Amino acid sequence: MTSDPSGTVALAFSGGLDTTVCVPLIKEEYGYDDVIGVTVDVGQPAKEFDEAEETAEELGLDHYVVDAKEEFADLCLQSVKANGTYQGYPLGTALARPVIANAILEVAEEQGCSALAHGCTGKGNDQLRFEAVWRASDLDVLAPVRELGLTREWENEYAAEKGLPVEGGDGGRWSIDTNLWSRSVEGSELEDPAHVPGEEIYDWTQAPGSAEPETVEIEFEQGEVVAVDGQSQDAVSLVEDLNERAGKHGVGRTDTMEDRMLGLKVRENYEHPAATVLLTAHEALESLVLTQEERSFKTGIDQRWAEKGYEGLVDAPLTKALEGFIEQTQTKVTGTVTVKLDGGQARAVGRESEYAVYSESAASFNEEAVTDDIEQDDATGVAKYHGFQSRLANRVAENVAAKQAEAATDGGEETDTDE
Ligand code: ARG
């Protein structure tokens, strides 16, 4: 906070309780002159925009809506190249935050704002992800909910007192965050890690087994999805359609204990049908075209990439360096994978690529020779050597232990000190 706040604040606005109470508080408590609300479209359901629009109107808030769906969808498809998951979570919320933060910053600069604000608490990841982007600018950053120590209870009372438009109080039973790539549900009874959730928490996925199994063909070019069942499509509708199709089979449910950046563990439930299908297909194709050592090294690189994605640091120098490696590996990730959608699972059941590191005759049980100049018998020497160093090391250790045991018995007999 600057010592002399003035001018207009661009607030990340959803129309929910937190961001609604922020509007008057930014003027009353911080002393800024004006607030504008910015809602960024990363594929939330339409009713969320209606809600934001209505609330803004009732508040007399200048409201901007920015469409960032395409940019976000592209980032999601990039994350597939890194097999991008953090503790089983395909990073929907995490990857959306830098996109949202940048879009809000752009509006703020266009409108000549002097500060940026979000309604995140001090416990979560989103405050860190937003501010990582915003603090690169010259604008001030406000976090009223965190800085003023607001609780939901206080917010509800304040809203009632001020006659602020917040229907349904805290806006529902759970805290839900939805975008193109994932839907997350947390809070209430779900906070108890032992509580077994019912079907009612799901919106994108049917109970597994409610649809007839089907297969879907995913085509990649250099690690990027280019077609589904032979049809090329823009990234946004590709993900939307696949969410619907795989969701019918209950594909892409994750129930996890997540380690947040600040060290808190939280119980998270996610739905991400399209992400699960694409990630499954991509990994299956990599397993066909990459060498064993590329695959094993890439596992570590992918994990590090996902951690940076989770932190909202997709622009970190390390992230870019990891992407250098990832891009190099993806030059061969071209081909088609057949995925079966069945009973809550997406399984790769077929894969083909011109880059397949695979020789059917070499691996076959029906062929005697491995290649023209390698015979099976050539493996005899390899088999003799295999484990040589381990056998040697184990034998040496056994000998030393035997000698020590012998010395202890001898010594015990002679001195007999302790017992
Ligand atoms: N834990 C996830 C993350 O930090 C998602 C949080 C989504 N927020 C919510 N209110 N459900 O990326």
Boltz pocket constraint, residues with backbone or C-beta under 6 A from the ligand:
constraints:
  - pocket:
      binder: B
      contacts: [[A, 91], [A, 93], [A, 94], [A, 125], [A, 126], [A, 175], [A, 176], [A, 177], [A, 184], [A, 185], [A, 186], [A, 258], [A, 268], [A, 310]]
      max_distance: 6.0
